[in-house]
Amino acid sequence: MKIVFMGTPDFSVGILKALSDAGYEITGVITQPDRPKGRKMEPSACPVAEEAKKLGLPLFQPEKVRTPEAVGKIRAMEPDLIAVAAFGQIIPKEILKMPKYGCVNVHASLLPAYRGAAPIQQAILDGKKTTGVTIMRMDEGLDTGDIISQKEVEIAEDETGGSLFDRLAGEGAALLIATIPSIADGTAVYTKQPAESTTPYAKMLKKEAGLIDWTKSAGEIERRIRALNPWPSAYAVLDRRMFKIWKAHVEKPDMTGKTGFILRQDHKGIYVQTGEGILCLDEVQLEGRKRMPTSEFLKGYVVRNNDLNR
């Protein structure tokens, strides 16, 4: 079977490698063009492009995959199946209908829950106990295609967006490899999704999503800190400098004060009043400094009992 792979970020890398390790003939890897990155804004290849080069696979990086030139080049790769994982562009009908076995997508949720670009982080934000991965046959909608297979995954109490990202990438790769034979031999069962998702659309995250709203409950803020770790990260403002919060825990509400107010600090952390309950900041990073346990941070920085986000 000839397979064309389409993907871009770290999540996609293990899936591409799994296809290669399984011995499939990968006739092309389609990913995003090199983008400016870093302080010098020099062109930098995305993770999938780097992996394709390591594996010695044909690489194609179109600015827009829907152009006639791009469609023609993909057609020349003669795919029997196109496997997609976090590609980052809408795939046109001409490509969806091109392969004998269609286009399949590895999506990091149990569809029809959490359609969209940020299903991993949103599941943590919503306090879900489980999530998973889905292999679906793609159509022209956004994550609305028929479900072929799924794998449920438990969300740990200390789960971060980064740790769940890594686990779901591994589960997605394994599930895809297990599912392809049934697609090829005609035994795959295609289950139609309902028109409406069971959850709100998981929109793409922007950096400003990390700014903490202290009027939310301590539990909600703690989940946001974990969900947005490592990117875009949760942050407040301390003495007019960005103050990233990497880890925190909810304390019993033994104090009350104005929301966003630093109530006290001790060898364990910094205690902040939220809209409901107290949040203790365990690991922080002030702009221009290293990430560190709050106990270490307090040894070299005087924190006034005052409002955050000022």
Secondary structure, DSSP 8 states (H G I E B T S, - for coil): -EEEEEE-SHHHHHHHHHHHHTT-EEEEEE----EEETTTTEEE--HHHHHHHHHT--EE--S-TTSHHHHHHHHHT--SEEEEES--S---HHHHTSSTT-EEEEESS-TTSS-BS-HHHHHHHTT-SEEEEEEEE--SSSS-S-EEEEEEEE--TT--HHHHHHHHHHHHHHHHHHHHHHHHHT----B---SS-SS--B----GGGGB--TTSBHHHHHHHHHHTTTTT-EEEEETTEEEEEEEEEEE------STTBEEEE-SS-EEEE-SBSEEEEEEEEETTS--EEHHHHHHH----SSBS--
